[in-house]
Amino acid sequence: MNKYPLHHFLNTRFGFFSLLLVTFSVKYVLVVYLDFNLGISDPWQHIIMWTSPIGTAMLLIGLGLYLPKPILSYIAMLILDFVNTVLLFTNVIYYRQFSDFLTIKTMANVGKVSQGLGKSTVALLKPTDIIFVIDFIIITLLLIIGKLKIDEATVGLARPTAVSSLAIFSIALNLTLAETSRPRLLRNTFDRSYVVKYTGIDTFTVYDALKSLQSGQVTKNASDSDLTNIINYLNHNRVAASPKYFGKERNKNVIIIHLESFQQFLLNLKVNGKPVTPFLNQLAQGNHTLAFSNFYHQVGLGRTSDAENMLESGTYGIPDGSLFTSLGSSNTFQAAPAILRASGYTSAVFHGNVGTFWNRNDVYKNMGYNYFFDQNYWSNGRHDSIGYGLKDKLLFAESIKYLEQLQQPFYVKYITVTNHIPFDMDNSDLDPNFKTTDTSDKTINNYFQTAHYLDQALREFFAYLAKSGLLKTSLIVIYGDHYGLSNSEYQTLAPIINESADTWNNYNNVQMQRVPFLIYGSQLSGHTESQVGGEIDVLPTLLHLLGVDTKPYLQFGRDLLAPQREHWVVFRNGTIVSQKYIIIGNKGIKGTVYKRDDGRQILNFTPAERRDISQLAQKASAALKYSDLLNNKNLLRYYVPTGFTPVNPMQFDYLTNYQQMIALRQKLGSASTSIYSEHGASTTGLYQSDAPELVNRKDLLQNIPAAVRENESAKKAKSTTQQSH
């Protein structure tokens, strides 16, 4: 009795539609758990994921209901369901190979997909993939043998329209639920997997198509006059390099160390009588370190990715999201890795998170990075990662087996992650000799612990650099990417940093945006620079130290060591900091203006102050405007500096990093310049760490993860010189 109503319903057109909808939704949920690593961490996220495919599948398959002829309606629904399943299946295959999802650009560039997969597609198949076809087989057989009948009744337009309306409501509800768990999800997308997790494959594909279309429309409107105006602006504001520093560290290796969420106030701060960052304190005051005490981060919604973009491309982030995720897959870059390639540099990034985060796996190729070592290249023990990826001590320790294979000179970047909100740590990683604060705010208490841990990781890494000889042959840049604690925590923090919670105001909030910036080089005379600077200024400063002329390039920063440099920075929100003033929100004298040296608010402006502030506001506004124009219209594709070779991202394969380096070293033989070749053996034995995860696991320092060793495509890789000089 209970089966008859269901059987009767399935033999109606809407019953058949419901059957297809349910089977697709089940397939999708199974795929998420079996194949996609979406980081679903709480019951609410599971519920959102379960409901995410329903609305779009209902809308798509439901189009078949509008066809009046029953046989055509059934065929159309089957075809639409099949097309949707093919989209899901191709994403599964692509994800198994690249740990990423198919974008419109990738779909359009079939050659790129086939190059990455090719004959290995069969090897990527799993027995569980039967779920993609089993429903079609069963439904077709049921139709053939008559267990499922084609409903000959007419349905009209009202009921299909109601289905479409319900589908649209379901999609809107899903987006609303997603917003409750991940605010600004579609506005500030830092990882495609987050969009898929909360909205499903179909919505992600449509979203990506709209973004591609929007980007294409903007770039189509580019004109010669846009580029001319930018060039004129930059030429007018360009400053000459310092004769004292230009080429001071020529031909040195470059090591960039990105300190996650690390603020300037941590340096020289003591908590319970113990320094939070003893190693960095010592390094900042060292004989060969240039330290900048008034260096500000300038990130916007792109956070870490904005910092990377400014440091390496010399342009600001965009105002409405992350440049990496919004424009990074399609834009042309003239970034440090590609610029230095002309001087014989090999480039690499070491990062303990997934390659898709902030769209790095695409952006780094467009920037010209030879190698990108992401989560796939590190150990994956139960306690090896926390928060946003591999712990910092393990990142530095395990990186040596890759670092030592790079041909010198090299340009490498380390992106740390342990010092990331909520600043959690395993108890086994805590320093028993360091006791953190006991405030009412757990975030603050944790922040000092993770900062202290990161400082210890740096000490261990520098000890290796000294033993291996790299300390003498490298220029090392250390910087904090952005704030770690937010405005809501500063009043609780104030007494700890000898400030008053009662008088805390926007001036203090701006001053808290200072982050460390240190340059270590054996040829440098150590001292502290007090002039105002920011992340946008790093690239020209670095290139000039290496003896690279920046005149041919379109960069918005100004060499921090240039004698004629004007000392001011603009934040992405328009706030300006100069040697004299802090101007909140780029409103000139109509906004809130403070004296930078003492924090006194200016209420009555002198004529000179009015003039100075007005000029600063104009300069800051122009800098952001022209940078946005350059990036949003992708104008660098029309501009090739003399001596610069445009990047071909298709030549890079980050799945075979290690095999490429080994093959290149073997091919070069005695001409190899790698650290491994210089020492005649591995230098991993020189690395000493107190990380508890390495106890009885010293093999992690030498051994390559099995997934990397056994990568079938890596074994067959023959092109070893594409990633070289």
C-alpha positions in Angstrom: 0.0 0.0 0.0 2.8 2.4 0.8 4.6 1.9 -2.5 1.6 2.5 -4.7 1.4 6.3 -4.2 5.1 6.7 -4.9 4.9 4.5 -8.0 2.0 6.5 -9.2 3.8 9.8 -8.6 7.0 8.6 -10.4 4.9 7.8 -13.4 3.9 11.5 -13.7 6.0 14.1 -15.4 6.7 15.9 -12.2 7.5 12.6 -10.5 10.1 11.9 -13.2 11.5 15.4 -12.7 11.6 14.9 -8.9 13.4 11.5 -9.4 16.2 13.2 -11.5 16.4 16.0 -9.0 16.9 13.7 -6.0 19.4 11.4 -7.8 21.5 14.4 -8.9 21.5 15.9 -5.4 22.5 12.6 -3.9 25.4 12.3 -6.4 26.5 15.8 -5.5 26.6 15.2 -1.8 28.4 11.9 -2.2 31.0 13.6 -4.4 31.6 16.3 -1.9 32.4 13.7 0.8 34.3 11.3 -1.4 36.4 13.7 -3.6 36.2 17.4 -2.6 38.2 18.7 0.3 36.0 21.7 1.2 36.8 22.1 4.8 33.3 21.6 6.1 33.8 22.1 9.8 30.4 22.4 11.6 26.8 21.0 11.3 25.5 24.2 9.8 28.0 24.0 6.9 27.0 20.4 6.3 23.3 21.5 6.1 24.1 24.3 3.7 26.2 22.0 1.5 23.3 19.4 1.4 20.9 22.0 0.1 23.3 23.8 -2.2 22.7 21.7 -5.4 18.9 21.7 -5.2 17.9 25.1 -6.5 20.2 25.2 -9.5 19.5 21.6 -10.5 15.7 22.3 -10.1 16.0 25.3 -12.3 18.1 23.5 -15.0 16.3 20.2 -15.2 12.9 22.0 -14.8 13.4 23.7 -18.2 12.4 20.4 -19.7 8.9 20.7 -18.2 8.1 23.6 -20.5 8.2 21.4 -23.6 4.5 20.4 -24.4 5.3 17.1 -26.1 5.8 14.5 -23.3 8.5 12.5 -25.1 10.5 15.6 -25.8 10.0 16.8 -22.3 11.4 13.6 -20.8 14.3 13.5 -23.2 15.1 17.2 -22.5 15.1 16.6 -18.7 17.4 13.5 -19.1 19.8 15.5 -21.3 19.8 18.5 -18.9 20.4 16.2 -16.0 23.2 14.5 -17.9 24.8 17.8 -18.8 24.8 18.8 -15.2 26.3 15.5 -14.2 29.0 15.9 -16.8 29.9 19.3 -15.3 30.1 17.7 -11.9 32.2 14.7 -13.2 34.7 16.9 -15.1 35.1 19.0 -11.9 35.8 15.8 -10.0 38.5 14.7 -12.5 40.1 18.1 -12.6 40.0 18.4 -8.8 41.8 15.0 -8.4 44.6 16.3 -10.5 44.8 19.9 -9.6 43.0 20.3 -6.3 40.9 23.0 -7.9 37.7 23.6 -9.8 37.1 24.2 -13.4 36.7 27.9 -14.3 35.2 29.3 -17.5 38.7 30.3 -18.6 40.0 26.8 -18.1 37.0 25.3 -20.0 37.5 27.7 -22.8 41.2 26.8 -23.0 40.7 23.1 -23.6 44.3 22.6 -24.4 45.3 23.6 -20.9 43.0 21.0 -19.4 44.0 18.2 -21.8 47.7 19.1 -21.3 47.2 18.7 -17.5 45.2 15.5 -17.8 45.8 13.8 -21.1 46.2 10.0 -21.0 46.3 10.2 -17.2 42.5 10.7 -17.1 41.8 7.0 -17.0 44.3 6.7 -14.1 42.2 9.3 -12.2 39.0 7.2 -12.3 37.8 5.4 -9.2 35.4 2.6 -8.7 33.1 5.0 -6.9 32.6 6.9 -10.1 29.9 4.5 -11.0 27.6 6.9 -9.2 27.8 9.3 -12.2 26.1 6.8 -14.5 24.3 4.2 -12.4 21.1 6.4 -12.1 21.0 6.9 -15.9 21.4 3.2 -16.5 18.7 2.2 -14.0 16.2 5.0 -15.1 16.7 4.1 -18.8 16.1 0.4 -18.1 13.0 1.2 -16.1 11.7 3.2 -19.0 12.5 0.4 -21.5 10.8 -2.3 -19.6 7.8 -0.1 -18.7 8.3 0.2 -15.0 8.5 3.9 -15.5 5.9 5.3 -18.0 5.9 8.5 -19.9 3.1 10.7 -18.7 1.0 11.8 -21.7 -0.9 14.4 -19.8 -0.4 18.1 -20.6 0.9 20.3 -17.9 0.6 23.8 -19.3 2.8 26.7 -18.2 1.6 27.5 -14.7 3.1 24.4 -13.1 6.6 24.6 -14.8 6.6 28.3 -13.9 5.9 27.4 -10.3 8.8 25.0 -10.4 11.1 27.7 -11.8 9.9 30.2 -9.1 10.6 27.6 -6.4 14.0 27.0 -7.8 14.9 30.7 -7.8 13.6 30.9 -4.2 15.8 27.9 -3.2 18.9 29.5 -4.8 18.2 32.8 -3.0 17.7 30.9 0.3 20.9 29.0 -0.2 22.8 32.3 -0.8 21.2 33.8 2.3 22.2 30.8 4.4 25.8 30.9 3.0 26.0 34.6 3.9 25.2 33.8 7.5 28.2 31.4 7.7 30.6 33.3 5.4 29.7 37.0 5.1 30.6 38.7 1.8 31.2 35.3 0.2 30.8 36.4 -3.4 32.1 39.9 -2.9 35.4 38.9 -1.3 36.2 35.5 -2.6 39.6 34.2 -1.5 39.2 30.6 -2.4 37.0 28.9 -5.1 36.4 26.0 -2.8 34.5 28.3 -0.4 32.1 29.3 -3.2 31.6 25.6 -4.1 31.2 24.6 -0.4 28.4 27.1 0.2 26.6 27.3 -3.2 27.4 24.2 -5.2 29.2 23.6 -8.5 26.4 25.0 -10.7 26.2 28.4 -8.8 30.0 28.6 -8.8 30.2 28.1 -12.6 27.6 30.8 -13.2 29.3 33.1 -10.8 32.7 32.5 -12.4 31.1 33.1 -15.9 29.6 36.4 -14.7 33.0 37.5 -13.3 34.7 36.5 -16.5 32.2 38.4 -18.6 32.5 41.5 -16.3 36.3 41.4 -16.5 36.1 41.0 -20.3 33.8 44.0 -20.7 36.1 46.2 -18.6 39.2 45.2 -20.5 37.5 45.8 -23.8 37.1 49.4 -22.9 40.9 49.9 -22.4 42.4 52.7 -24.5 45.9 54.0 -25.3 45.1 57.2 -23.4 44.5 55.2 -20.2 48.0 53.8 -20.4 49.5 57.1 -21.4 48.0 58.8 -18.4 49.3 56.2 -16.0 52.8 56.4 -17.5 52.8 60.2 -17.3 51.7 60.0 -13.7 54.3 57.5 -12.7 57.1 59.3 -14.5 56.2 62.5 -12.8 56.3 60.9 -9.3 59.3 58.7 -9.9 62.4 59.1 -7.6 66.0 58.2 -8.4 67.6 55.4 -6.5 70.1 56.1 -3.8 73.7 55.9 -5.2 74.7 54.6 -1.8 72.4 51.5 -1.9 71.8 50.8 -5.6 73.4 47.4 -6.4 74.6 47.0 -2.8 73.3 43.4 -2.7 73.7 42.7 -6.4 73.3 39.0 -7.5 72.3 37.9 -4.0 69.7 35.3 -3.4 66.5 36.8 -2.2 64.4 35.3 0.6 61.1 36.9 1.4 59.5 35.9 4.7 55.9 36.8 5.0 54.9 37.1 8.7 51.2 36.4 8.9 49.1 39.0 10.9 52.3 40.3 12.6 52.2 43.8 14.0 55.0 46.2 14.8 54.1 46.6 18.5 55.2 43.0 19.1 58.8 43.9 18.6 60.6 44.7 21.9 57.4 44.0 23.8 57.6 42.0 27.1 54.8 39.9 28.5 55.2 38.8 32.1 58.9 39.9 32.0 59.6 37.8 28.8 60.1 39.2 25.3 57.5 38.0 22.9 59.9 38.1 19.9 63.5 37.8 21.2 65.0 36.7 17.9 63.3 39.4 15.8 64.3 42.0 18.5 68.0 40.9 18.1 67.8 40.8 14.3 66.2 44.2 14.0 69.1 45.7 16.0 71.7 43.7 14.2 74.8 45.1 12.4 73.5 44.1 8.9 69.7 44.8 9.3 67.8 47.8 8.0 64.7 48.2 10.2 61.8 50.5 9.4 59.9 51.6 12.5 57.1 53.4 10.6 56.2 50.9 8.0 52.4 50.4 7.3 50.5 47.6 5.7 48.1 48.9 3.0 45.9 45.9 2.4 42.1 46.0 1.7 39.6 43.2 1.4 42.3 41.0 -0.2 44.2 40.9 3.0 47.2 38.6 2.6 46.9 38.5 -1.2 46.9 42.3 -1.3 50.2 42.3 0.6 51.7 39.8 -1.8 50.5 41.8 -4.8 51.9 45.1 -3.6 55.3 43.5 -2.7 55.7 41.7 -6.0 53.9 43.7 -8.6 54.1 47.3 -7.2 50.4 48.0 -7.6 47.7 48.4 -5.1 44.9 45.9 -4.4 41.5 46.6 -5.8 38.8 48.4 -3.7 36.0 45.7 -3.9 37.7 42.4 -3.2 40.9 40.5 -3.8 42.9 41.3 -7.0 44.2 37.7 -6.9 40.8 36.1 -7.0 39.0 38.7 -9.1 41.6 39.4 -11.8 44.6 37.2 -11.0 43.7 34.3 -13.4 43.5 36.6 -16.5 45.6 39.7 -15.8 49.1 40.3 -17.0 51.7 40.9 -14.3 55.2 42.3 -14.3 56.2 41.0 -10.9 59.5 40.4 -9.2 59.9 36.7 -10.2 59.6 37.6 -13.9 61.7 40.8 -13.6 64.5 39.0 -11.9 64.4 36.1 -14.3 66.3 38.3 -16.8 69.1 38.4 -14.2 69.3 34.7 -14.0 67.0 34.1 -10.9 65.0 31.0 -10.2 61.8 31.6 -8.2 59.7 29.6 -5.8 57.0 29.9 -3.1 56.7 27.8 0.0 53.3 27.8 1.6 51.6 25.3 3.9 48.0 25.8 2.7 46.2 24.5 -0.4 47.3 26.1 -3.7 43.8 27.4 -4.5 43.7 29.7 -1.5 43.6 33.3 -2.8 43.8 31.7 -6.3 47.6 31.4 -5.9 48.0 28.5 -8.2 46.9 30.7 -11.1 48.4 34.0 -10.0 51.8 32.6 -9.3 52.0 31.3 -12.8 51.0 34.6 -14.2 53.6 36.3 -12.0 56.3 34.0 -13.4 57.1 31.8 -10.4 59.0 28.7 -11.5 57.9 26.6 -8.6 55.0 26.6 -6.0 55.3 24.2 -3.1 51.8 24.1 -1.6 50.1 21.7 0.9 50.8 18.7 -1.4 54.5 18.9 -0.7 54.4 18.7 3.1 53.8 16.1 5.8 50.2 15.5 6.7 50.4 14.0 10.1 47.6 14.5 12.5 49.3 17.4 14.4 51.4 18.8 11.6 48.9 21.5 10.6 46.7 23.9 12.5 44.4 26.6 11.4 45.3 27.6 7.9 48.0 25.0 7.1 51.3 23.5 8.0 52.8 24.8 11.2 55.6 27.4 10.7 58.4 25.4 12.3 57.6 22.4 10.0 57.3 24.7 7.0 60.8 26.0 7.4 62.3 22.7 8.4 60.7 20.6 5.6 61.4 23.3 2.9 65.1 22.7 3.0 64.9 19.5 0.9 63.4 21.7 -1.9 65.3 24.9 -1.2 68.7 23.2 -1.6 67.8 22.0 -5.1 67.1 25.5 -6.5 69.6 26.9 -8.9 71.2 30.1 -7.6 70.6 33.0 -7.5 67.1 32.3 -6.4 64.1 34.5 -5.3 61.9 32.6 -2.8 59.0 33.5 -0.6 57.9 31.9 2.6 54.3 32.4 3.6 53.8 31.5 7.3 50.3 30.7 8.6 50.4 29.7 12.3 50.1 33.3 13.5 46.6 33.6 12.0 43.3 34.3 13.8 42.1 32.7 16.0 45.7 32.1 16.9 45.2 28.5 18.1 48.1 26.3 19.1 48.6 22.7 20.3 49.7 22.6 23.9 52.8 20.6 22.9 54.0 23.6 20.8 53.8 26.1 23.6 57.0 27.4 25.1 57.0 26.4 28.8 59.3 29.4 29.5 56.9 31.9 28.0 53.7 32.8 29.8 51.2 34.8 27.8 48.7 37.4 29.1 45.6 36.6 31.1 43.1 39.1 29.7 39.4 38.6 29.2 40.1 38.3 25.4 41.3 34.9 24.4 42.3 36.2 21.0 44.8 38.5 22.6 46.2 35.9 24.9 46.6 33.5 22.0 48.2 36.1 19.7 51.2 36.5 21.9 51.7 32.7 21.9 51.6 32.2 18.2 53.8 35.3 17.6 56.3 33.8 20.0 56.2 30.5 18.2 56.7 32.2 14.8 59.8 34.0 16.3 61.2 30.6 17.4 60.6 29.2 13.9 62.6 32.2 12.4 65.4 31.6 14.8 65.7 28.0 13.7 65.6 28.9 10.0 68.3 31.6 10.4 70.5 29.1 12.2 70.3 26.9 9.1 71.0 29.8 6.8 74.2 30.5 8.8 75.4 26.9 8.8 74.7 26.4 5.1 76.4 29.6 4.0 73.1 31.2 2.7 73.1 33.9 5.3 76.1 35.5 3.6 74.8 35.1 0.1 71.2 36.1 0.6 69.2 39.3 0.9 66.5 38.5 3.4 63.3 40.6 3.6 60.9 40.1 6.5 57.6 41.8 6.8 54.2 41.7 8.5 51.4 41.4 5.9 48.6 43.1 7.9 47.1 43.6 11.4 46.4 40.6 13.6 44.3 42.1 16.2 41.3 44.3 15.2 40.0 47.6 16.5 37.5 45.8 18.8 40.5 44.3 20.7 42.6 47.4 21.1 41.1 48.8 24.3 41.8 45.5 26.0 45.3 45.5 24.6 46.1 49.1 25.4 47.5 48.7 28.9 49.7 45.8 27.7 51.4 48.2 25.2 51.5 51.1 27.7 48.6 53.0 26.2 45.4 54.2 27.8 42.1 52.5 26.9 40.3 55.7 28.0 42.0 57.9 25.4 42.2 55.4 22.6 40.9 56.8 19.3 41.2 56.6 15.5 44.8 57.9 15.7 45.8 54.9 17.7 43.9 52.5 15.4 45.9 53.9 12.4 49.2 53.6 14.3 48.4 49.9 15.0 48.5 49.3 11.2 52.3 49.5 11.4 54.0 46.1 10.7 57.6 45.0 10.9 59.8 45.5 7.8 63.4 44.3 8.0 66.0 43.9 5.3 69.0 41.8 6.2 72.1 41.8 3.9 75.8 41.1 4.6 76.8 44.3 2.8 74.3 46.5 4.6 75.2 48.7 7.6 72.4 48.1 10.2 70.3 50.9 11.6 66.7 51.9 12.0 64.9 54.1 9.5 62.0 56.2 10.9 60.5 57.6 7.7 57.0 56.6 6.7 56.7 53.8 4.2 54.4 51.0 3.2 54.1 47.7 1.4 53.8 49.4 -2.0 57.3 50.6 -1.6 59.0 47.3 -1.1 59.5 46.3 -4.8 61.5 49.3 -6.0 63.5 49.2 -2.8 64.4 45.6 -3.3 65.1 45.9 -7.0 67.4 48.9 -6.5 69.4 47.0 -3.8 69.8 44.2 -6.3 71.0 46.7 -9.0 67.9 46.4 -11.2 66.7 49.6 -12.8 63.0 50.2 -12.2 62.5 53.0 -14.7 61.0 50.8 -17.4 58.4 49.3 -15.1 55.0 50.7 -14.0 55.3 50.5 -10.2 53.4 52.8 -7.7 55.9 52.5 -4.9 58.9 54.7 -4.2 62.3 53.4 -3.0 62.3 53.7 0.8 66.1 54.5 0.7 65.9 57.1 -2.0 67.0 60.5 -0.7 64.3 62.4 -2.7 61.4 60.2 -1.7 58.3 61.9 -0.4 57.3 60.0 2.8 53.6 59.2 2.7 51.4 56.2 2.2 47.7 55.7 1.4 45.6 52.8 2.7 43.1 51.1 0.5 40.3 52.8 2.4 41.8 56.2 1.6 43.4 57.0 4.9 46.8 58.8 4.5 49.8 58.7 6.7 52.7 61.2 6.1 55.6 62.3 8.2 53.4 65.1 9.6 49.8 64.0 9.4 47.4 61.1 9.7 44.3 61.9 7.5 41.4 59.6 8.1 39.5 58.5 5.0 41.1 60.8 2.4 38.7 63.6 3.0 41.4 66.2 3.4 40.7 68.9 5.9 37.0 67.9 5.9 38.0 64.6 7.6 39.7 63.9 10.9 43.3 64.9 10.8 45.9 64.2 13.5 49.5 65.2 14.0 51.4 62.0 13.5 54.1 62.6 16.0 51.9 63.2 19.1 48.4 62.2 18.0 46.9 65.7 18.6 43.9 66.3 16.4 44.1 69.4 14.2 40.9 71.5 14.5 42.1 74.8 13.1 44.3 74.6 10.0 47.0 77.0 9.1 47.2 77.9 5.4 50.4 75.8 5.1 48.5 72.8 6.7 45.6 73.3 4.3 47.9 73.3 1.3 49.9 70.3 2.5 46.9 68.2 3.3 45.1 69.1 0.0 48.2 68.0 -2.0 48.5 64.8 -0.1 44.8 64.0 -0.7 45.2 64.6 -4.4 48.3 62.5 -4.7 46.8 59.6 -2.7 43.6 59.7 -4.7 45.5 59.7 -8.0 47.7 56.7 -6.9 44.7 54.5 -6.1 42.8 55.7 -9.2 45.6 54.9 -11.7 46.5 51.6 -10.0 42.9 50.5 -10.3 42.8 51.7 -13.9 45.9 49.7 -14.7 44.6 46.5 -13.0 40.9 46.6 -13.9 41.6 47.1 -17.6 44.6 44.8 -17.6 46.7 47.5 -19.3 50.0 45.8 -18.7 49.2 43.4 -21.6 49.8 46.4 -23.9 53.1 47.4 -22.2 56.3 45.5 -22.5 59.3 47.1 -20.8 62.7 47.0 -22.5 64.5 43.8 -21.6 61.4 42.2 -20.0 60.1 38.9 -21.4 56.4 38.5 -20.9 55.3 35.5 -18.8 53.8 32.4 -20.4 51.9 30.8 -17.6 51.4 27.6 -19.6 55.0 26.6 -19.2 54.7 26.1 -15.5 53.7 22.8 -13.9 53.5 22.9 -10.1 52.7 19.2 -9.8 56.2 18.2 -10.7 58.3 20.8 -8.9 60.7 18.4 -7.2 61.3 16.2 -10.3 62.0 19.2 -12.4 64.6 20.5 -10.0 66.4 17.2 -9.7 66.4 16.6 -13.4 67.8 20.1 -14.0 70.6 19.6 -11.4 71.5 16.3 -13.0 71.5 17.8 -16.4 73.7 20.7 -15.4 76.2 18.5 -13.6 79.2 20.4 -12.4 77.6 23.6 -13.7 74.8 23.3 -11.2 74.7 26.2 -8.7 72.3 24.7 -6.2 73.2 24.5 -2.5 73.0 20.7 -2.8 75.6 20.8 -5.5 77.8 23.2 -3.6 77.9 20.9 -0.6 78.0 17.8 -2.6 75.2 16.3 -0.5 72.0 17.2 1.2 72.1 20.0 3.8 68.9 18.9 5.6 71.1 17.5 8.4 72.1 21.0 9.3 68.6 21.9 10.3 67.8 21.8 14.0 64.3 22.2 15.3 62.6 21.6 18.7 59.3 21.0 17.0 57.6 18.1 18.8 56.2 16.9 15.5 59.7 16.1 14.3 60.6 13.9 17.3 61.3 10.4 15.9 60.3 11.7 12.5 63.6 13.1 11.2 63.0 11.4 7.9 60.5 14.2 7.2 63.4 16.5 6.6 64.9 14.4 3.8 62.0 12.4 2.4 59.6 13.6 -0.3 55.9 12.8 0.4 54.8 9.7 -1.3 52.1 11.5 -3.3 54.8 13.7 -4.8 57.2 10.8 -5.6 54.5 8.6 -7.1 52.8 11.3 -9.2 52.5 9.5 -12.5 52.6 12.6 -14.6 55.8 13.6 -12.7 57.5 10.4 -13.6 56.8 11.0 -17.2 57.8 14.7 -17.2 60.6 15.2 -19.8 60.7 18.9 -20.1 63.1 20.0 -17.4 64.4 23.3 -18.7 61.1 25.1 -18.9 61.3 26.0 -15.2 65.0 27.1 -15.4 66.6 30.4 -16.2 
